[in-house]
Amino acid sequence: MLTFRDITPGDRDLVIPMVRDFYQSDAVDHPVNAAVLERSFQAAAGPAEPLLRGLLIQWEGRPAGYMYITQCYSAEVGGRCVFIEEIFLKPEFRGQGLGTEIMAWLEREYPAARRFRLEVTQVNQGAVRLYQRAGYEFLRYDQMVLDKIN
């Protein structure tokens, strides 16, 4: 059975290795400093940062992956947008339909959302197919960022 629970600071040794695996996978196309990954975990696991929610994904009581979720208002759709910052399943849990269940759970968990948004790299075709099966479409905007991470 697939279950979800909020990440706690005590989950660090369980989640950080998965975060590192995520950032070394086809899901990410640029390196991210380990200190930033640690800071993001702390924000996702603690109450001090209300914008980021960290979730541990479990299959039959075993840790299967994690997600980071944030929300904002999207003027383009006139309502709340749930941004799936990171979603990761350990390799041994992939290809079993869990991704489809996770995407459906997100819609049930955030019924007021008018948009669900995520980023995907083109080389990560398994994820692209999963998201398309869940009804996601490409939104063709080029992103521009100004990072102030230090």
C-alpha positions in Angstrom: 0.0 0.0 0.0 1.3 3.4 -0.9 1.4 6.0 1.9 2.8 9.5 2.4 3.9 11.3 5.5 5.5 14.6 6.2 9.3 14.5 6.5 10.8 15.3 9.9 14.3 16.4 10.8 14.9 12.8 12.1 14.5 11.6 8.5 17.7 13.3 7.3 19.8 10.1 7.0 17.0 8.5 5.0 16.1 11.4 2.7 19.4 13.1 1.9 20.8 10.0 0.1 17.7 10.0 -2.1 18.1 13.8 -2.7 21.7 13.2 -3.8 20.5 10.4 -6.1 17.9 12.7 -7.6 20.5 15.4 -8.3 22.8 12.9 -10.0 20.0 11.6 -12.2 18.6 12.6 -15.6 16.0 14.6 -13.7 18.4 17.4 -13.2 20.6 19.1 -15.8 23.0 21.1 -13.7 24.9 20.6 -10.4 23.6 21.9 -7.1 25.8 22.6 -4.1 25.4 20.1 -1.3 24.9 22.9 1.2 21.8 24.0 -0.8 20.5 20.5 -0.8 20.9 20.3 3.0 19.3 23.7 3.5 16.3 22.6 1.4 15.9 19.4 3.4 15.9 21.4 6.6 13.3 23.7 5.2 11.1 20.8 4.0 11.4 19.0 7.3 10.8 21.9 9.7 8.1 24.4 10.5 10.2 27.5 9.9 9.6 27.4 6.1 5.8 27.2 5.4 6.3 27.3 1.6 8.0 24.0 1.3 6.5 20.6 2.2 8.6 17.5 2.2 6.9 14.1 2.0 8.3 10.6 2.4 6.7 8.2 0.0 6.4 4.7 1.4 5.4 1.4 -0.1 4.2 -1.2 2.3 6.0 0.6 5.1 9.3 0.8 3.3 10.8 4.1 2.2 10.3 4.3 -1.6 11.0 8.0 -2.4 10.3 11.5 -1.5 8.7 14.7 -2.8 9.1 18.4 -2.2 5.9 20.5 -2.9 5.4 24.2 -2.8 2.3 26.4 -3.6 1.8 29.8 -5.1 -1.0 31.7 -6.9 -1.0 31.6 -10.7 -2.6 34.6 -12.3 -2.6 32.7 -15.5 -5.2 30.2 -14.2 -6.8 32.4 -11.5 -6.0 30.2 -8.6 -3.6 28.1 -6.6 -0.7 26.3 -8.3 0.9 23.3 -6.7 4.5 23.1 -7.9 6.1 19.7 -7.6 9.7 20.8 -6.9 11.1 17.3 -6.7 9.7 13.8 -7.0 11.9 10.8 -6.6 11.4 7.0 -6.5 14.2 4.6 -5.7 15.0 2.5 -8.8 13.6 -0.7 -7.2 10.1 1.0 -6.9 9.9 2.2 -10.5 7.9 0.7 -13.2 5.2 -0.7 -10.8 2.5 2.0 -11.3 3.5 3.9 -8.1 4.2 7.1 -10.2 0.6 7.0 -11.5 -0.7 6.6 -7.9 1.5 9.4 -6.7 0.2 11.8 -9.3 -3.4 10.9 -8.5 -2.7 11.3 -4.8 -1.4 14.8 -5.4 -4.7 15.8 -7.1 -6.7 14.4 -4.1 -4.4 16.1 -1.6 -4.7 19.5 -3.2 -8.3 19.7 -4.5 -8.3 23.5 -4.6 -5.4 23.7 -7.0 -6.2 25.0 -10.4 -2.8 24.0 -11.8 -0.1 21.4 -11.0 3.3 22.3 -12.4 6.6 20.5 -12.5 9.9 20.6 -14.4 11.2 17.7 -16.5 14.3 17.3 -18.6 13.9 15.9 -22.1 16.3 13.1 -21.5 14.1 11.8 -18.6 11.7 10.2 -21.0 10.3 7.8 -18.4 9.1 10.7 -16.3 7.8 12.5 -19.4 5.6 9.5 -20.3 4.3 9.2 -16.7 3.4 12.9 -16.5 1.7 12.8 -19.9 -0.3 9.8 -18.9 -1.4 11.8 -15.9 -2.7 14.5 -18.2 0.3 16.9 -18.0 1.2 18.9 -21.1 4.3 20.9 -21.9 4.0 24.7 -21.2 6.4 26.3 -23.6 8.0 29.1 -21.7 11.7 29.7 -21.4 12.7 30.2 -17.8 14.9 32.9 -16.6 16.3 33.0 -13.0 18.3 35.2 -10.8 19.8 32.9 -8.1 20.8 34.4 -4.8 21.7 31.2 -3.0 24.5 32.3 -0.8 
